[in-house]
Structure formats: C-alpha cells, structure tokens
C-alpha cells in the first residue's frame, strides 16, 4: 500500500491552512508521505489547480480531493486511496 500524496497549495492561503488542519492528524496516524507543493512556483500547476486549491492528490491511484471537504469526506477519500492497487 503506497501512502504517497501531494498537497497542492500556495502560501497565505487560509483555505489551505484549514484543509491541512483537517488532514494532518490522519497523515500522522496513517504515516502518510505528503509532499507540499506550492503551485505558484509552476505555471502548469497554477493553471491546473489555481481555482481548486487546496488539493490532496494520491500519487498511486491518481485520486484527488479538492476543497471544500470535511473530515468525513477526507476519511472516505483516504480509504479509497489506500484500498487502490
């Protein structure tokens, strides 16, 4: 089971801070590897995620969850990701 995620965000984004506060306890408990990526540093990422951030992306399954999401939606997302092969 691969636990590698990307967290697409940008600095000074209060929604990104809210999302991180929701997923951080799960990241620690499940020992997830999360690469934080600032989309402002990459024009292609800015175009792809600019209106959707924050986005948590599971690299193996290619599943993503974009804001707004709550804890229940995050749990379902993580369950789907960690079941995928």
PLY file of the C-alpha trace (Angstrom):
ply
format ascii 1.0
element vertex 85
property float x
property float y
property float z
element edge 84
property int vertex1
property int vertex2
end_header
0.00 0.00 0.00
1.55 3.27 -1.15
0.89 6.22 1.12
2.40 8.97 -1.02
0.39 12.14 -1.54
0.90 15.61 -2.96
-0.72 18.60 -1.27
-1.17 21.36 -3.83
-1.47 24.75 -2.17
0.00 28.21 -2.11
1.34 30.47 0.61
-1.01 32.77 2.52
-3.99 30.57 1.59
-6.34 30.34 4.56
-8.30 27.53 2.88
-5.06 25.57 2.54
-4.44 26.03 6.26
-7.96 24.77 7.03
-7.50 21.72 4.82
-4.13 20.93 6.35
-5.63 21.14 9.84
-8.20 18.52 8.79
-5.80 16.06 7.16
-2.71 16.46 9.35
-3.96 14.20 12.18
-4.73 11.48 9.63
-1.36 11.96 7.96
0.40 11.38 11.27
-1.78 8.46 12.35
-1.60 6.67 8.98
2.07 7.61 8.43
1.31 9.23 5.09
4.07 10.78 3.00
2.82 14.19 1.90
4.79 16.42 -0.43
3.63 20.02 -0.09
3.78 21.74 -3.46
3.30 25.48 -3.92
1.52 25.88 -7.25
2.70 29.48 -7.56
6.14 28.11 -8.49
4.89 26.29 -11.61
2.70 27.79 -14.35
1.30 24.40 -15.40
0.26 23.59 -11.82
-1.14 27.09 -11.38
-3.29 26.60 -14.46
-4.39 23.10 -13.42
-5.08 23.74 -9.71
-5.38 27.52 -9.38
-9.13 27.58 -8.79
-9.28 24.23 -6.95
-6.67 24.54 -4.20
-6.15 23.13 -1.76
-5.96 19.72 -3.40
-4.75 16.48 -1.83
-3.62 14.06 -4.56
-2.79 10.37 -4.11
0.05 9.60 -6.46
-0.57 5.89 -6.96
-4.34 5.86 -7.55
-4.41 9.33 -9.15
-7.38 10.17 -6.90
-7.71 13.74 -5.71
-9.87 15.65 -3.29
-10.23 19.40 -3.69
-11.55 22.00 -1.29
-14.13 22.21 0.14
-14.04 18.91 2.04
-14.81 17.94 5.58
-13.40 15.25 7.83
-15.95 12.63 6.74
-15.19 13.24 3.05
-11.46 13.09 3.78
-11.82 9.74 5.58
-13.73 8.30 2.61
-11.10 9.66 0.20
-8.22 8.19 2.19
-10.00 4.85 2.48
-10.49 4.73 -1.30
-6.87 5.70 -1.93
-5.37 3.21 0.47
-7.51 0.35 -0.90
-6.46 1.01 -4.50
-3.76 -1.07 -6.13
0 1
1 2
2 3
3 4
4 5
5 6
6 7
7 8
8 9
9 10
10 11
11 12
12 13
13 14
14 15
15 16
16 17
17 18
18 19
19 20
20 21
21 22
22 23
23 24
24 25
25 26
26 27
27 28
28 29
29 30
30 31
31 32
32 33
33 34
34 35
35 36
36 37
37 38
38 39
39 40
40 41
41 42
42 43
43 44
44 45
45 46
46 47
47 48
48 49
49 50
50 51
51 52
52 53
53 54
54 55
55 56
56 57
57 58
58 59
59 60
60 61
61 62
62 63
63 64
64 65
65 66
66 67
67 68
68 69
69 70
70 71
71 72
72 73
73 74
74 75
75 76
76 77
77 78
78 79
79 80
80 81
81 82
82 83
83 84
